[in-house]
Amino acid sequence: MLDLVCVFRKSGAQLWSKSWVPGALKGNPVDALIHHVLLEDRAGAIDVYHTGDYSAKWAIDNELELVVVAIYQRVLVLGYVDELLERVRDAFCGVLRGIAPEGRDDSFPSKGFTSAFDSIQAELELKALEERKLKAANKPRAFTESKKFANTRQGNKESCAVGGKSSASSTADSAADSPMGSAAEAEPAAVEEEETGSGGDALTAEQIEANRAKLRAGGGPPGKKKGAKGEDETSPAKKGKEGRSWDGDEKPLSKQQLDFSKKEDRGAPKSKVFQGKKVDLNERFGDLPAAAASSGGGRGIWASLKGLVGAKQLERADLEPLIEQLQAQLITKNVAADIGSQICESVCTSLLGTSQQGFGTMRATVRSALEKTLTRILTPSHRVDMLAAAAAAKAEGRPYVICFVGVNGVGKSTSLSKVAYYLKSNGFTPMLCACDTFRAGAVEQLRVHANALELPLFEKGYGRDASGIAQDGVRYAKQMGHDVVLIDTAGRMQDNEPLMRALSKLVTLNNPDLVLFVGEALVGNEAVDQVRGFNKSLSEYSASRDPRLIDGIMLTKFDTISDKVGAALSLVYTTGKPIVFVGVGQTYTDIRNLNVDHCVRSLLKS
């Protein structure tokens, strides 16, 4: 049963609605649909949107800029909703075309549409009911009614009982009729005699006790019984394999001698203190592509529009060549294949039914739609302002905690040190917390960064519980008055369940203010798999009812990809989370904000 059906313009003006449970909806599923699907251009990529206890489906008319939405309970399966939305959209567009344009934006210009909607709904519900009855009439037979069941032992017994014959007589008759069947029928009878005892009687208590004694004594030959003395007990024990010494005659070093994490003299020169300028997150780097002209030649992905002239409305057949070329263009820019397909479908959906005068204007319209879609995707509604959040936490008398997560080798420790320098250059006193207790040299690497930046490091060596170290580090930072705690975690693949469980435990117990996923800008499809795997593991393995997921993304090696910026688009589209920083070099000052205009120009550059 439907809960709500409404029609509104893309501008937000509601034109008509009908509710079956007025005032009983939990939350506002329509607002959630607008915020997470329509405004982020995901309408063409998904068919249904789930929020809370509700499911939402929609239909869009781009000519009149109408959106028809149906809300119903998530547990229900209503197969007629798609057809209902299409018919309601067409019927309502017919009503609007009969109203003067200046009167279409009133609150409820079509109060008489309720009767038309009721007739459409009643017709479709009756059709769905007839389809369910037809499926019930064609219900498959039960197993007990099939021939396969009749060939089983239970089926034979039931058929014999119905026929009025005993199992023994039926067996005898079948054996008499077929000499080949006597041997086949005798074997099941022997099995039944073994199960019930000779003569078909149940086992006696003495026989059961004798069988239990035999099982306790063990089976096999007399000399091999459990507890029996034999030559195995008198034979000398096998000598275990001795460990091989790879150092010749030298005595191997102990674990205490090999542990350099707590020694002051480590044989390495002291790190040089880094002296640099204040980080400018908006400073230009590399060679950014120049802004492309809105018009231009007829080559490239725009050549397929040369036949679209006049006031013809755009149809899917007209846009298919352009969408295919655009999808291929996005894949060459390192966008994940499925993400590129969904984005192209969203662009196509937003252009259906539109019309312009002239070829040049049409090209500008299509390019403008592409730029708006890509810009909207790369600019999520939620923005991470690290300095403001750290200042707010400091005012509350607690440290601001950031947890860096990601796969192996993407540069989490280096990115952590860059963020630490950025915070220090803006007046904060961050502390580094070494929770990578798995990789050899991880603590020493972080100590080198701490010495170079003259920042404190909290560490407890290797082989310990990372979540406990993080808890102690946050507690220590609060006692010592440090403003920010930067937690370094071990790299792990998203399908490594034990390590992902440990990461979920660390995030759940410490509840950091920001969970920052560090990924490479060089990868395409793999980046999507990684971030989906991390979010899935953090959700499934969390002991909290409201699990913490990834809050932001930091892309490394962004200076090495030229115009192949597709990983940024794929990650933001998949998670809906912003890219907080991008790494553009090897020094502590080489971090920047994501330049959205640069990314859009790079993606559309032929």
C-alpha positions, 0 to 999 in steps of 0.5 A: 500500500502506498503512503504518499504520492506527490508532484512538484516542480524542480524548483521546489513548488509542490503542485499536488499530493495525496497521503494515506497516512497524514502526519504518520510518516517517520522523518521526511523521505521526500526531502531525503530523496531530493537531497541524496538523489536528485540534487546529486544527479543520481536519478538516472543511476538508481531505480529505487531509493531507500531511506529509513523504513521507506522506499521511494520511486520517481518519474521526471518530465524535463519539458515541464520540469516535473517530478512525481514521487511515490513513497511506500513501506520498505518491506513491501514489494509493489510491482505496479509503482513504476507504471503508476508513476509513468501514467500519473506523470503523463496525465498530470502533464496533460492537465498542466498543458491545459492551464495558462503558464502564469497559473502553473506555479500556484500551490495546488492548481489541479485539485481535480486531479485526485479523481483521475489519480484514483481511477489510475490507481484502482485500475493498476491495483486490480491488474496486480491482483489478477496477476497474483491470482494467476501466479497462485493458480500456477503454483508448482506441486509440492515435493510429496506430490511428485514422482521423485517422492514416490520413488523414495522409501517414505513414498513407497511406504505411503503408497503401500499403506494407501493400497492396503498392503504391508511393506513386507508383502509388497516386497515379496510380491515384487521379488516374485514378479522380478527375479532381478529385483529380489537382490535389490530389494533384499539390501534395504531390508537388511539395512532395516534389520541392522537398524532395528535388530534381528527379527525387526525388534528394537535393541535391548538395554543390554545390547545398547550397553554392550555397544557403548562399551565397545565404542569406549574401548575403541575399535580396530585390532586388539594391539591397536586399542586405546590404552593398550600397551604396545611397541609404540609406548616403548619406542623412543620419542621422535626428535623435533626439527632443530632450527637452522642458524643462518649466521654460521657459528654466531649465536642468534640475537634475541627478540630484546636485542632486535627491538630498537623501538625503545632505545635512544641510540639507534645508529641512525643520524638525527632527523633534520628539523624541517623549516618551511613556509605556511601551507597554501591549500589553494596554491597553483601546482603543475600545468592546469588545462586552460578553460575550454570554450563553450562553443568550438569546432564540431570534432570530438564528442560534440560531433554527434550533435551536428544533426540536432538543429531547430526546436526538436525535442531531445530523445534518447535515440538522439543522445545515445551516440553522445552518451557512448562517446562521453562514457568512453571519454570518462573511462580514458580519464581513469573513471571507473566503468560502472561509475561512468555509465551511471553518470552518463545515464544521469546526464541523459535523463536530465536532457530528455525532452529539452529543446533549443533553437540552433545547433550552437545553442544545443551544443552549449546546452549539452556541455553546460549540462555535463559541466553542471553534473560533474561539478555537482558530483565533485562538490558534496553537500558536506564539507570538512573544515579541519581547522574550524573543527579542531578549534571547536574541539579545543574549546570543549577541552578535548583533542580533535582526533583524526584516524588515517585508514587505507590499503598498503602503500598508498602513503598514509604515514606521509599524508599524516605528516603533511596534515600534521605540518599543516595543523602546526603551521596554523597554530595547533599542537598536534601529536602523532600516535603510532598504531601501525604495530604490524609493519616493520619500521612503521614506528621508526618511520613515524618517529623520523617525521615527528623529529623533523616536525618537532612534534610529540610521538606516542608509541608502544612498539609492535605486536600490541592491540592498536585500539588500546594504543589509540585509547591511551594516546588520546588520553595522554594527549588530553592530559598534556594539552595537545590539540589534535591527535593523528592516528596512523593505522596499518595498511590492509586490503579491504577483503582481509577480514581479521585486519578489517575487524581490528580496524572496525574495533579501533574506530568503534572504541575511539570514535574519532572526529574524522575517519580519513580514507587515503587513496591513490589518484593513479587507480580507477576501478580499484579505488571504488572497490577499496572504499566500498570494502572499507565502508562495508567492513566498518559497518558490518564488524562494528559493535555499535548500532550507529557504525562510523564510516569514512568521513572524507578522502585524501588523494595522494600522488595527484601531481603524477596523473596529468589530466587522468583525474577520474579517481577523484570523481569515482571516489566522491560519487561512490561515497558522497564524501568530500576530498579533503586534501590532495597530495602534490609532492614529496615535501610537508607543504605539498598538499592542496584543496581539490580544484573542482574546475581543474577536474571538470576541464580535465574530464571534458578535455579531448 
